[in-house]
């Protein structure tokens, strides 16, 4: 027989020997699966998605806190006393009954 035919026959026998051991096939499949995961970058993408999820969850929690603060401020802004206090503090306005002292330097 020629060398290429002997090579194919040898390969065929080795494949048959391998197929007779299911544990080896399982290990080879697992190894191939892990190798393909690593080379395709799937694990890297899964890790990046997990960190992105964590970061976005933190951002959502911060936004919820800020929303609660703004809702409290909005509730306060509905009262007339709050509006008067803000006008006095920020705009330096005075009410008609307030006394204003002007000091000369």
C-alpha angles and dihedrals in degrees: 000000000000124000097249091053091049089050092053092047090050091050091048091053092048092051091050090050090050093050090055090067112062093182091060090049090051092050092047091050091049091048091050091048093052092045092050091048092052095046095046092052093235094136090051091051092047091051090048091050091051093051090045090052091051092048093048092047089055091048091051091051091051091049091050090053091048090049091052090051092050092048089053091050091048091051090051092048090061092069121087093222091059092051091050091048092051091048091052095044101040105027099030091233122157133208122242093254095049121104117231120205119200115195122199118218 
